[in-house]
């Protein structure tokens, strides 16, 4: 059964489940699996390797005939003509993140794309709405990846933003299953974005060591790094390296640690760099194919919504 919200209507998908645009990871193998399962796969550009990204988009069209999108992580843009690049890929949906929503919104919308901006605060949401975005990805600090150093959890941020703006909202941070999706809907969202759950998926291109580390993680096994800069903060799996960086980030912050990211991402050396991850790692207990993950999410979402309606229905008279 399809789930109908403004998100599914805008994106043309069966389920309002979006895969997060993780650098180097959000490529065709993972994104096509998400789109084929009824969600929306996203291709990243934050790696900065646009020739490779272009090839990944070509592969996407061979692997799926379903909708997919592209992300522009503004802080990592190396090509001044990134808007033309994204438009040329023929996608209809783009998320922008890590920067001022005014930078690309008008040009993308003039080209006919639907634009959502990722926001970590109410002030950022207001700025994105003023810029003319079609919707928001509201990202709580329990999520993995790069973060606002003034962290706010989804339980606080999501209902706050939803109470102020009547636009389609995708909840990110803490989203991992049907129950958290139902909770996000109760707080006002109409879709969810999942990162760590997709990193651990069978189709994810990362090394098995990273997937195994997610499965083995407890709910306390992430660290919030670089809170006081320089550069953005981030949430990552706890390792010897990140435990040290949590206490002693160094004068250049954690950015230099990503120079060896490929050795971790695809070589499996968990101490070579930083494995970005959300707190939901503590709730993931197995590596599963994307189709199974999304199927279980949708089934649980339906069951939770029905159970809540039945359990808490008001009895007249």
Secondary structure, DSSP 4 states (H G I P E B T S, - for coil): ----SHHHHHHT-SS-EEE---TTTSSHHHHHHHHHTTSBEEE--TT--HHHHHHHHHHHHHH-SS-EEEEEEGGG---TTHHHHHHHTT-SEEEEESS-TTTTHHHHHHTT-EEEEEESSHHHHHHHHHHT-SEEEEE-TTSSEEE-SS---HHHHHHHHHHH--SEEEEESS--SHHHHHHHHHTT-SEEEESHHHHTSTT--S-HHHHHHHHH--TT-EEEE-TT-SS-EEEEE--HHHHHHHH---TTTTGGGGGGHHHHHTT--TTSS--B--GGGGG--S---HHHHHHHHHHHHHHHHHHHHHHSPPPP-
